[in-house]
Amino acid sequence: MKHKTMMALYHNPRCSKSRDALNLLREQGIEPEIILYLETPPDAKTLKSLLTALGISPRELLRKGEDDYKTLGLADTTLSDSALINAMVAHPKLIERPIAIKDGKAVIGRPPENVLQLLA
């Protein structure tokens, strides 16, 4: 039996890791709130709170393999956290995925099993 929990998943249905994380949660009977972040990108404030919940820097949340990462010159280590956050707001595919969040704590689902840490 599936039940709602106060868990959200920043999800990209085209990403196998994101789909795997969602399936793992569903196997545990959890139906998270799905946030299709490519369609409704988080604003800078939301991204900052996600980073706080994850306990990482903006640079650690960047998908470095994306074309936009190279095109926008985001490898430049002199860029401020605000510049990196603004780049992710403008180009949400730069955001590492999936991200599960529950009770103010968050994990990146790479590997997908990481999302289960929030259930403990």
KOLKOL-687565 format. One line per 8 residues: for each residue x, y, z of N, C-alpha, C, O. Coordinates in nm, 4 decimals. Layout:
N
X,Y,Z,X,Y,Z,X,Y,Z,X,Y,Z; ...
This chain:
120
0.0836,-0.1189,0.0000,0.0000,0.0000,0.0000,0.0879,0.1249,0.0000,0.1762,0.1398,0.0844; 0.0630,0.2133,-0.0944,0.1421,0.3353,-0.1042,0.0788,0.4423,-0.0167,-0.0433,0.4532,-0.0056; 0.1659,0.5204,0.0448,0.1151,0.6311,0.1237,0.2000,0.7544,0.0967,0.3166,0.7464,0.0582; 0.1366,0.8675,0.1183,0.2081,0.9931,0.0992,0.3018,1.0145,0.2161,0.2676,0.9878,0.3313; 0.4179,1.0620,0.1851,0.5108,1.1009,0.2891,0.5573,1.2405,0.2553,0.5407,1.2864,0.1423; 0.6140,1.3066,0.3499,0.6621,1.4410,0.3254,0.8010,1.4330,0.2604,0.8985,1.4875,0.3121; 0.8073,1.3655,0.1486,0.9314,1.3534,0.0753,0.9077,1.4075,-0.0648,0.8009,1.3894,-0.1234; 1.0093,1.4740,-0.1167,1.0013,1.5248,-0.2530,1.1205,1.4707,-0.3310,1.2261,1.4421,-0.2747
1.1010,1.4577,-0.4607,1.2074,1.4098,-0.5475,1.2194,1.5037,-0.6670,1.1268,1.5172,-0.7470; 1.3357,1.5684,-0.6772,1.3662,1.6473,-0.7957,1.4015,1.5454,-0.9027,1.5045,1.4783,-0.8956; 1.3134,1.5352,-1.0025,1.3128,1.4203,-1.0923,1.3205,1.4622,-1.2386,1.2598,1.5606,-1.2809; 1.3973,1.3840,-1.3146,1.3998,1.3964,-1.4596,1.3623,1.2587,-1.5142,1.4434,1.1663,-1.5079; 1.2398,1.2430,-1.5682,1.1950,1.1116,-1.6134,1.2819,1.0506,-1.7245,1.2755,0.9301,-1.7487; 1.3624,1.1328,-1.7917,1.4477,1.0808,-1.8984,1.5800,1.0255,-1.8450,1.6579,0.9672,-1.9204; 1.6051,1.0435,-1.7165,1.7309,0.9986,-1.6547,1.7095,0.8637,-1.5859,1.6210,0.8501,-1.5014; 1.7899,0.7652,-1.6219,1.7732,0.6313,-1.5636,1.7971,0.6320,-1.4131,1.7270,0.5617,-1.3402
1.8950,0.7100,-1.3640,1.9213,0.7157,-1.2198,1.8018,0.7757,-1.1466,1.7662,0.7313,-1.0374; 1.7414,0.8752,-1.2063,1.6243,0.9389,-1.1466,1.5066,0.8411,-1.1425,1.4370,0.8320,-1.0413; 1.4844,0.7685,-1.2512,1.3770,0.6683,-1.2541,1.4041,0.5578,-1.1527,1.3122,0.5124,-1.0844; 1.5296,0.5142,-1.1425,1.5648,0.4090,-1.0466,1.5389,0.4548,-0.9032,1.4873,0.3780,-0.8220; 1.5743,0.5792,-0.8719,1.5512,0.6322,-0.7372,1.4024,0.6358,-0.7059,1.3607,0.5982,-0.5964; 1.3222,0.6808,-0.8019,1.1772,0.6854,-0.7820,1.1218,0.5451,-0.7604,1.0382,0.5248,-0.6724; 1.1670,0.4487,-0.8389,1.1210,0.3105,-0.8227,1.1599,0.2539,-0.6865,1.0808,0.1829,-0.6245; 1.2807,0.2843,-0.6391,1.3236,0.2377,-0.5062,1.2303,0.2915,-0.3977,1.1901,0.2179,-0.3076
1.1966,0.4191,-0.4067,1.1057,0.4782,-0.3076,0.9688,0.4114,-0.3145,0.9088,0.3801,-0.2117; 0.9201,0.3900,-0.4362,0.7890,0.3272,-0.4513,0.7887,0.1844,-0.3977,0.6890,0.1389,-0.3418; 0.9006,0.1138,-0.4149,0.9114,-0.0218,-0.3591,0.9028,-0.0199,-0.2067,0.8634,-0.1190,-0.1451; 0.9395,0.0924,-0.1463,0.9310,0.1082,-0.0004,0.7936,0.1609,0.0417,0.7713,0.1894,0.1594; 0.7024,0.1736,-0.0536,0.5684,0.2233,-0.0231,0.5601,0.3738,-0.0149,0.4628,0.4281,0.0375; 0.6608,0.4416,-0.0660,0.6647,0.5881,-0.0582,0.6302,0.6462,-0.1944,0.6883,0.6084,-0.2961; 0.5366,0.7370,-0.1948,0.5022,0.8090,-0.3179,0.5419,0.9552,-0.2956,0.4631,1.0339,-0.2431; 0.6656,0.9916,-0.3360,0.7114,1.1276,-0.3095,0.6412,1.2301,-0.3980,0.5852,1.1968,-0.5025
0.6455,1.3534,-0.3543,0.6026,1.4629,-0.4413,0.7071,1.4719,-0.5520,0.8262,1.4856,-0.5236; 0.6648,1.4645,-0.6752,0.7560,1.4692,-0.7885,0.7716,1.6141,-0.8331,0.6730,1.6812,-0.8637; 0.8939,1.6613,-0.8365,0.9230,1.7956,-0.8857,0.9981,1.7799,-1.0173,1.1142,1.7390,-1.0195; 0.9311,1.8126,-1.1259,0.9942,1.8046,-1.2581,1.0726,1.9343,-1.2777,1.0247,2.0300,-1.3386; 1.1936,1.9342,-1.2244,1.2709,2.0573,-1.2129,1.3136,2.1159,-1.3479,1.3490,2.2336,-1.3550; 1.3108,2.0365,-1.4541,1.3432,2.0928,-1.5853,1.2260,2.1761,-1.6375,1.2456,2.2719,-1.7122; 1.1034,2.1386,-1.5974,0.9838,2.2129,-1.6390,0.9554,2.3301,-1.5457,0.9107,2.4361,-1.5895; 0.9818,2.3099,-1.4165,0.9616,2.4163,-1.3173,1.0903,2.4293,-1.2359,1.1000,2.3777,-1.1245
1.1891,2.4991,-1.2933,1.3193,2.5101,-1.2266,1.3086,2.5804,-1.0911,1.2286,2.6722,-1.0736; 1.3909,2.5354,-0.9957,1.3923,2.6043,-0.8662,1.4517,2.7439,-0.8823,1.5401,2.7666,-0.9649; 1.4009,2.8372,-0.8012,1.4620,2.9701,-0.8013,1.5856,2.9672,-0.7129,1.6156,2.8655,-0.6502; 1.6574,3.0791,-0.7079,1.7840,3.0839,-0.6334,1.7628,3.0521,-0.4855,1.8443,2.9824,-0.4251; 1.6543,3.1026,-0.4268,1.6276,3.0782,-0.2841,1.6053,2.9289,-0.2587,1.6583,2.8734,-0.1625; 1.5267,2.8642,-0.3453,1.5008,2.7210,-0.3312,1.6299,2.6414,-0.3481,1.6555,2.5464,-0.2740; 1.7098,2.6806,-0.4452,1.8363,2.6117,-0.4696,1.9302,2.6254,-0.3495,1.9981,2.5299,-0.3119; 1.9333,2.7447,-0.2897,2.0181,2.7646,-0.1704,1.9715,2.6757,-0.0557,2.0542,2.6188,0.0155
1.8402,2.6629,-0.0368,1.7919,2.5781,0.0725,1.8196,2.4313,0.0425,1.8468,2.3537,0.1341; 1.8131,2.3920,-0.0846,1.8498,2.2553,-0.1227,1.9967,2.2284,-0.0924,2.0316,2.1230,-0.0393; 2.0820,2.3240,-0.1264,2.2256,2.3093,-0.1001,2.2527,2.2959,0.0496,2.3379,2.2174,0.0914; 2.1800,2.3727,0.1292,2.1944,2.3634,0.2749,2.1518,2.2246,0.3227,2.2197,2.1628,0.4047; 2.0392,2.1765,0.2708,1.9900,2.0438,0.3102,2.0872,1.9338,0.2664,2.1033,1.8331,0.3355; 2.1510,1.9536,0.1524,2.2477,1.8563,0.1020,2.3824,1.8670,0.1748,2.4577,1.7700,0.1837; 2.4105,1.9867,0.2262,2.5392,2.0094,0.2929,2.6552,2.0143,0.1953,2.7661,1.9713,0.2271; 2.6293,2.0672,0.0757,2.7347,2.0767,-0.0252,2.7398,2.2174,-0.0834,2.6505,2.2990,-0.0607
2.8459,2.2438,-0.1588,2.8604,2.3732,-0.2248,2.7907,2.3694,-0.3605,2.7648,2.2617,-0.4142; 2.7603,2.4867,-0.4161,2.6980,2.4894,-0.5484,2.7810,2.4141,-0.6539,2.7242,2.3474,-0.7404; 2.9114,2.4241,-0.6476,2.9965,2.3566,-0.7465,2.9762,2.2052,-0.7430,2.9837,2.1389,-0.8464; 2.9502,2.1503,-0.6233,2.9310,2.0060,-0.6093,2.7971,1.9591,-0.6673,2.7777,1.8395,-0.6892; 2.7058,2.0520,-0.6918,2.5747,2.0175,-0.7461,2.5708,2.0274,-0.8987,2.4732,1.9869,-0.9618; 2.6766,2.0811,-0.9566,2.6819,2.0989,-1.1023,2.7103,1.9685,-1.1754,2.7943,1.8888,-1.1337; 2.6392,1.9488,-1.2841,2.6669,1.8365,-1.3750,2.7753,1.8842,-1.4715,2.7483,1.9591,-1.5654; 2.8957,1.8405,-1.4471,3.0103,1.8908,-1.5232,3.0182,1.8360,-1.6651,3.0941,1.8883,-1.7467
2.9422,1.7326,-1.6959,2.9440,1.6761,-1.8297,2.8494,1.7441,-1.9279,2.8516,1.7145,-2.0474; 2.7665,1.8351,-1.8776,2.6700,1.9029,-1.9643,2.7401,2.0043,-2.0550,2.8369,2.0687,-2.0147; 2.6899,2.0174,-2.1773,2.7458,2.1150,-2.2715,2.7428,2.2560,-2.2128,2.8376,2.3327,-2.2294; 2.6319,2.2901,-2.1432,2.6204,2.4243,-2.0844,2.7330,2.4521,-1.9852,2.7763,2.5665,-1.9714; 2.7802,2.3496,-1.9168,2.8894,2.3674,-1.8199,3.0122,2.4238,-1.8919,3.0762,2.5179,-1.8451; 3.0427,2.3642,-2.0058,3.1586,2.4089,-2.0835,3.1313,2.5440,-2.1499,3.2134,2.6354,-2.1429; 3.0142,2.5554,-2.2146,2.9774,2.6768,-2.2876,2.9770,2.7993,-2.1961,3.0219,2.9070,-2.2355; 2.9268,2.7826,-2.0751,2.9161,2.8954,-1.9809,3.0443,2.9189,-1.9018,3.0509,3.0113,-1.8207
3.1460,2.8361,-1.9247,3.2740,2.8552,-1.8558,3.2656,2.8317,-1.7061,3.3341,2.8988,-1.6289; 3.1819,2.7365,-1.6639,3.1596,2.7158,-1.5200,3.2744,2.6443,-1.4496,3.2730,2.6321,-1.3271; 3.3728,2.5973,-1.5239,3.4901,2.5362,-1.4610,3.5793,2.6432,-1.3973,3.6700,2.6114,-1.3204; 3.5532,2.7687,-1.4293,3.6303,2.8815,-1.3748,3.6132,2.8853,-1.2229,3.5045,2.9142,-1.1728; 3.7204,2.8562,-1.1507,3.7123,2.8479,-1.0042,3.6978,2.9840,-0.9366,3.6765,2.9908,-0.8156; 3.7091,3.0929,-1.0139,3.6917,3.2258,-0.9532,3.5445,3.2666,-0.9493,3.5107,3.3697,-0.8910; 3.4565,3.1868,-1.0107,3.3135,3.2197,-1.0085,3.2584,3.2069,-0.8666,3.2931,3.1140,-0.7936; 3.1733,3.3001,-0.8291,3.1142,3.2977,-0.6949,3.0047,3.1923,-0.6871,2.9539,3.1453,-0.7889
2.9690,3.1556,-0.5625,2.8575,3.0633,-0.5423,2.7305,3.1196,-0.6066,2.6529,3.0457,-0.6672; 2.7100,3.2505,-0.5931,2.5907,3.3127,-0.6517,2.5888,3.2970,-0.8029,2.4834,3.2717,-0.8611; 2.7044,3.3118,-0.8674,2.7121,3.2959,-1.0133,2.6776,3.1527,-1.0526,2.6084,3.1305,-1.1520; 2.7259,3.0549,-0.9746,2.6964,2.9146,-1.0040,2.5477,2.8848,-0.9836,2.4859,2.8156,-1.0644; 2.4916,2.9371,-0.8758,2.3485,2.9180,-0.8482,2.2655,2.9810,-0.9594,2.1699,2.9200,-1.0073; 2.3011,3.1024,-1.0008,2.2271,3.1690,-1.1081,2.2349,3.0900,-1.2388,2.1383,3.0859,-1.3150; 2.3491,3.0278,-1.2645,2.3640,2.9448,-1.3855,2.2708,2.8250,-1.3781,2.2099,2.7879,-1.4784; 2.2585,2.7634,-1.2593,2.1695,2.6473,-1.2447,2.0227,2.6884,-1.2551,1.9408,2.6127,-1.3073
1.9889,2.8074,-1.2060,1.8516,2.8570,-1.2180,1.8179,2.8782,-1.3656,1.7094,2.8417,-1.4111; 1.9111,2.9371,-1.4395,1.8884,2.9664,-1.5811,1.8974,2.8414,-1.6683,1.8337,2.8338,-1.7734; 1.9764,2.7437,-1.6245,1.9998,2.6214,-1.7019,1.9830,2.5012,-1.6088,2.0823,2.4420,-1.5665; 1.8577,2.4641,-1.5762,1.8349,2.3610,-1.4741,1.8947,2.2245,-1.5066,1.9137,2.1433,-1.4160; 1.9250,2.1971,-1.6340,1.9845,2.0662,-1.6628,2.1259,2.0556,-1.6058,2.1847,1.9475,-1.6046; 2.1798,2.1670,-1.5591,2.3105,2.1652,-1.4916,2.3015,2.1074,-1.3504,2.4041,2.0738,-1.2911; 2.1804,2.0954,-1.2960,2.1615,2.0475,-1.1590,2.1724,1.8948,-1.1562,2.1047,1.8246,-1.2314; 2.2585,1.8458,-1.0684,2.2734,1.7005,-1.0512,2.1397,1.6429,-1.0080,2.0633,1.7078,-0.9367
2.1122,1.5223,-1.0509,1.9831,1.4599,-1.0228,2.0001,1.3130,-0.9924,2.1051,1.2559,-1.0217; 1.9014,1.2518,-0.9354,1.7853,1.3105,-0.8684,1.8245,1.3597,-0.7291,1.9275,1.3201,-0.6745; 1.7422,1.4449,-0.6737,1.7628,1.4913,-0.5360,1.6364,1.4563,-0.4583,1.5258,1.4958,-0.4952; 1.6554,1.3814,-0.3501,1.5433,1.3494,-0.2613,1.5572,1.4372,-0.1377,1.6673,1.4575,-0.0866; 1.4447,1.4886,-0.0904,1.4470,1.5749,0.0279,1.3337,1.5347,0.1218,1.2207,1.5098,0.0800; 1.3687,1.5292,0.2511,1.2709,1.4919,0.3539,1.3160,1.5518,0.4859,1.4325,1.5398,0.5238; 1.2240,1.6161,0.5553,1.2504,1.6720,0.6889,1.3759,1.7587,0.6923,1.4543,1.7516,0.7870; 1.3945,1.8402,0.5894,1.5078,1.9322,0.5879,1.6416,1.8693,0.5537,1.7444,1.9371,0.5554
1.6415,1.7400,0.5225,1.7647,1.6718,0.4811,1.7471,1.6288,0.3367,1.6363,1.5979,0.2928; 1.8570,1.6270,0.2635,1.8495,1.5884,0.1229,1.9700,1.5041,0.0852,2.0756,1.5124,0.1478; 1.9524,1.4232,-0.0180,2.0615,1.3433,-0.0740,2.0489,1.3449,-0.2257,1.9398,1.3584,-0.2810; 2.1628,1.3309,-0.2906,2.1641,1.3131,-0.4354,2.1579,1.1632,-0.4606,2.2354,1.0868,-0.4030; 2.0669,1.1217,-0.5455,2.0466,0.9795,-0.5730,2.1460,0.9229,-0.6733,2.1065,0.8677,-0.7760; 2.2720,0.9361,-0.6446,2.3802,0.8781,-0.7252,2.4761,0.8125,-0.6292,2.5584,0.8814,-0.5690; 2.4687,0.6827,-0.6127,2.3761,0.5905,-0.6782,2.2331,0.6076,-0.6243,2.2129,0.6669,-0.5183; 2.1345,0.5551,-0.6984,1.9945,0.5727,-0.6591,1.9652,0.5272,-0.5162,1.8766,0.5825,-0.4510
2.0388,0.4264,-0.4666,2.0160,0.3743,-0.3311,2.0363,0.4810,-0.2237,1.9881,0.4653,-0.1116; 2.1072,0.5896,-0.2565,2.1282,0.6982,-0.1596,1.9962,0.7526,-0.1050,1.9905,0.7976,0.0094; 1.8899,0.7487,-0.1864,1.7622,0.8060,-0.1411,1.7068,0.7309,-0.0211,1.6299,0.7872,0.0567; 1.7447,0.6049,-0.0050,1.6950,0.5251,0.1065,1.7504,0.5735,0.2401,1.6941,0.5421,0.3450; 1.8607,0.6500,0.2379,1.9179,0.7047,0.3617,1.8177,0.7943,0.4332,1.8221,0.8062,0.5556; 1.7280,0.8573,0.3590,1.6308,0.9487,0.4193,1.5171,0.8738,0.4888,1.4366,0.9349,0.5591; 1.5101,0.7440,0.4699,1.4013,0.6658,0.5305,1.4410,0.6113,0.6662,1.3553,0.5652,0.7416; 1.5693,0.6157,0.6988,1.6174,0.5579,0.8250,1.5699,0.6375,0.9443,1.6012,0.6028,1.0582
